[in-house]
Amino acid sequence: MYSRARLCRAHESALKHCCSTPTLLEQRRVIPLRRTTTLRTALSALLLLGTWATASALPASAADAPARSTEAPASPELLSAMQRDLALTRNEAEARLAAEKTATSVERKARGAAGSAYGGSWFDADSGRLTVAVTRAAQADAVRATGAAVRLVRYDARQLDAAKNSIDALSAPAGVASWHVDPKANKVVVNIVSAHRDDNDVRAFLARAREAGPVTVRQISTAPRTFAAGTVGGDPYYTGNVRCSIGFSVRGGFVTAGHCGQPSAAVYGWDRSYIGNFQGSSFPGNDYAWVNVGSGWWTVPVVLGWGTVPDQLVRGSAEAPVGASVCRSGSTTRWHCGTVLAKNETVNYSQGAVHQMTKTSVCAEPGDSGGSFISGDQAQGVTSGGWGNCSGGGQTWHQPVNEILNRYGLTLHTA
């Protein structure tokens, strides 16, 4: 969150624009402020883990469809992060975003064409196309007609999901990190912590998991953890002695991670002024929450990249396929990018399991919790936790944003 005065000091080149008469966009969104806070909060807005949250009026049910726009697919800061973290040129980053947008629109059609033979899908960065797994060759031509590539597999999505659901019912020991359906492997992948691979309780869990269906085991170096942090400087929000990051702006507030605060807990901005309270929160089981906004704070339909002038960014919440690029911005580590590795993963935190998470190759660190995951200009989810860090690398999970919107009946603000 930023005040008008602070934003202008940080961006002297934009001083005239920042401190002049509000634009039409601002005029539509400005609400009356308390006299004593007018200067301090004249441009205060919801930070998307260091970006400005966007606003508009798409209902949650309509947010799945990418908005048609001639605007650039992402802010310069996000494109720079993609170039750094995915080893792409700017042109390659823009081309990839365009291909992923096409794959996202193809996915729903391809699923329908595959019918009961559907075995999952993923984006292939090398070919720039969506690949769809099917269990029957008879559906292959219909799926190809949608623009997707086809791979024949043994198990359909319902069989794989049933196996995962059976594993969800098991009690997982601390040495088991997570599990998810991998459509490319056509199996349920169970991730275990390397140091605990020979533990008796881990071996027993894996034996029972294999009874549920097709399972493969992979190892990770460290157990997952949430990414809340103690109070330090930056541009976060605070609740108690916890620092987290704001996810996405919604009508009346913002969404964030559930482990950051309990219902009714007070929330304070970067300048320690009161923002609002947690109106709903769920953790473990889920990891989402939403906070109402008032007391001179409000949401605006722009996104501010770290160190850049305002940039429109979020235009919907169409879910990116496995393999697509995704970027995360946080109050600790700012912008970092990677790819979507898995969906509908169960993560076994020390506080309890969290279901239906999306796993990515993006790094994160304490204080990034709750912040936004974005693919191109489409909101994806709020940061939950992971393992590793942004110096040595790691993986991070996010809670899908559409689930949060539907759970609380919220409307995502879009540009």
ABEGO torsion letter per residue (X at the ends): XBBAAAAAAABAAAAAAAABBBBAAAAAABBBBBAAAAAAAAABBBBBGGBBBBBEABBAAAAABBBBBABBABBAAAAAAAAAAAGBBAAAAAAAAAAAAAAAAAAAAAAAAAEAABAEBBBBAAAGBBBBBBABAAAAAAAAAAGBBBBBBABBAAAAAAAAAAAAABBBBAABABBBBBAAAGBBBBBBBAAAAABAAAAAAAAAAAAAEBBBBBBBABBBBBABBBBBBEBBBBBEABBBBBBBBBBGEBBBBAAABBBGBBBBBAAGBBAEBBABBBOBGBBBBBBBBBGGBBBBBBBBBBGBBBBBABAEABBBBBGBBBBBBBAAAEBBBBBBABBGBBBBBAAEBBBGBBBBABBBBBGABGBBBBBEABBAEBBABEBEBAAAEEBBBBBBAAAAAAAAGBBBBBX
